[in-house]
């Protein structure tokens, strides 16, 4: 990995390459629903927003990329670790 290449920014977008990575990760889970949709949700999987937030708030790399303070909703002190 060339550190100089990692620092290159897209014109007009004030985000680092790490922030762009997490932004695109979130866009992959992006949905819009009517306000009352979740009241009748019966799917076997967690809703997409929960699958996104629950995942990235447990990644220290996300908190580092966006400078989330420890103890904030997106950087809880106690993170879920599986491996």
Backbone torsions as a table, in degrees:
resi	resn	phi	psi	omega
1	UNK	NA	123.1	177.7
2	UNK	-86.0	112.6	-177.6
3	UNK	-56.0	-31.7	179.5
4	UNK	-65.4	-40.1	178.6
5	UNK	-66.0	-36.3	-179.0
6	UNK	-65.7	-24.7	-178.0
7	UNK	-89.1	-6.0	-178.9
8	UNK	-68.6	132.3	-180.0
9	UNK	-110.0	151.6	175.0
10	UNK	-73.8	142.2	-180.0
11	UNK	-59.0	130.8	176.6
12	UNK	80.0	1.4	179.7
13	UNK	-120.1	113.3	-175.3
14	UNK	-90.9	60.0	178.5
15	UNK	-132.4	146.3	175.9
16	UNK	-76.9	169.5	178.0
17	UNK	-63.5	-35.7	177.0
18	UNK	-65.5	-42.1	178.3
19	UNK	-64.6	-39.1	177.7
20	UNK	-63.6	-37.8	177.3
21	UNK	-58.5	-51.1	-177.5
22	UNK	-68.8	-33.3	176.6
23	UNK	-61.8	-46.3	179.3
24	UNK	-67.5	-36.8	176.5
25	UNK	-58.0	-44.5	179.0
26	UNK	-66.7	-38.7	179.1
27	UNK	-62.1	-30.2	179.5
28	UNK	-64.0	-24.6	-179.4
29	UNK	-102.5	6.0	-173.0
30	UNK	-71.4	130.9	176.7
31	UNK	-143.1	158.7	169.9
32	UNK	-126.4	137.7	-177.6
33	UNK	-138.9	156.9	172.1
34	UNK	-64.7	153.7	-178.0
35	UNK	-57.1	-34.6	-176.0
36	UNK	-89.9	1.6	-177.3
37	UNK	-57.6	-45.6	-173.9
38	UNK	-70.5	-16.9	177.6
39	UNK	-66.1	-27.6	-179.2
40	UNK	-114.1	15.5	-178.3
41	UNK	-66.5	126.5	179.9
42	UNK	-128.0	16.7	-178.9
43	UNK	-63.5	157.9	-179.5
44	UNK	-83.1	-15.9	179.1
45	UNK	-102.1	155.8	173.7
46	UNK	-60.6	148.4	176.3
47	UNK	-56.2	151.0	-175.1
48	UNK	-56.7	-40.2	-179.7
49	UNK	-63.2	-36.5	179.4
50	UNK	-71.1	-34.7	178.2
51	UNK	-68.1	-32.5	177.8
52	UNK	-75.2	-59.4	-175.6
53	UNK	-61.1	-45.1	-179.5
54	UNK	-60.8	-29.7	179.0
55	UNK	-79.4	-55.8	-171.4
56	UNK	-72.1	-24.7	179.0
57	UNK	-72.7	-9.9	177.1
58	UNK	-101.3	3.7	178.1
59	UNK	-100.7	112.9	176.2
60	UNK	-57.2	-30.7	-179.1
61	UNK	-64.1	-34.2	177.0
62	UNK	-66.0	-48.8	-179.7
63	UNK	-60.2	-37.8	179.3
64	UNK	-67.7	-43.1	-178.0
65	UNK	-61.9	-37.4	-176.3
66	UNK	-106.0	8.2	178.8
67	UNK	54.3	45.5	178.5
68	UNK	-76.1	126.9	-179.7
69	UNK	-65.2	145.5	176.3
70	UNK	-60.1	134.5	-178.9
71	UNK	92.2	-4.7	177.2
72	UNK	-81.1	164.2	-178.8
73	UNK	-55.4	-33.3	-178.8
74	UNK	-95.0	6.2	175.8
75	UNK	-150.3	64.9	-178.2
76	UNK	-66.4	152.0	179.3
77	UNK	-61.8	-43.9	-179.1
78	UNK	-98.7	108.7	-178.9
79	UNK	-102.5	151.9	176.4
80	UNK	-80.9	123.7	178.6
81	UNK	-123.9	126.3	-179.1
82	UNK	-101.4	-45.7	178.9
83	UNK	-111.1	NA	NA
